[in-house]
Amino acid sequence: MKKWIYGIICVAFLGFITACGGGDEKTEQDNTPSEKQEQTAHAGDVLFQQSCASCHGGDLVSGGAPDLDKIGSKYSKDEIEAIIVNGQGGMPGGILRGEDADAVASWLAEKK
């Protein structure tokens, strides 16, 4: 009988805890323009580390491929995105596409 009572109390406690959570999540529509830029910049950095750092270096300069630490002073965001999508020189195209390529291009365009 005690096991049943303890079981009911545990279930009630878990139900109470889960009912109290949530409600703080923001939707994409709730974000201000600066928050969206921060999210894009963070996404660009993460995607770069996952897909590009092995050649260009995690710090943008220590890889065997060209340095990217000042790429934004040489190319516009759209030009960088075109290079990411289409490739250039020894870099193959198609490593990133769509929103991923856009996020990395936006992030790299800020490197001046």
Phi, psi and omega in degrees: 000321179297323179299320179295316181295314178297321178298315179296319179296317179297315179296317178297318180296314178298320177298320178295315181296314182290331179288336182276345184273172174083184178090350182261355182291137177262144173270167179300329180290334181282344184286141174283164179304321180292326176293321178296320178296319178297319179294319178295317179298316179296316179298319179299316179297313181297314180296321177300312181299324182283322191246341189238334188296334181296333178257319185266351181089141180298335179260013178075359183226348189261011179264177179281341179276170181305147177292144182239010184293342178231025185298329181292341177275346180259322184233151174281169178302316181294322178293319178297317179298320178297321178295318180298315184285317187263342185084165178195137182060233180276356181274124178285152176277165172081010177296320174229150179219166173059227183296328179294313178297321179297317181296316180292319179298318178298317180295315181291327180298338178279350181277104184233000000 
